Amino acid sequence: MNHKFCQAKVFHERKFPRKNSFLYNVYYVLLDIDEIPFKSYFLSFEKFNFFSFYKKDHFKDSNKTNLKEYVRCLLSKEGINPVKIMLLTHPRVLGYVFNPVSFWFCLDSNEKLIAVLAEVNNTFGE
């Protein structure tokens, strides 16, 4: 299984209307889309676990198809045809999801990065 847990730091700074900044540690999971659905002790697909991954947390229309085909369809409009797709995202923790940004890394047949798709969600579900 090619899934990995990753650590990162998030930094945000705002200068207007009031100066504000923060820096904190976060974790992500890197998922190989070809290996979904998957079974893991700590990370589950479409069911409750300490960490879990649900399709409905990504792209509102993605539940109509599989995630790989959904991303491939989006990128084909730009003439990009990935062979492998990896998703860097926040999993649900004990059923709770907070996922402001996910990154879809798209690779060619030589596993060379050819595109990155950023999926941004805000706290209002937009």
ABEGO torsion letter per residue (X at the ends): XABBBBBBBBBBBBAOABBBBBBBBBBBBBBBAAAOBBBBAABBBGBBBABBBBAAABEAAAAABBAAAAAAAAAAAAGBBBABBBBBBBBBBGGBBBBABBBBBBBBAAGBBABBBBBBBBAAGX
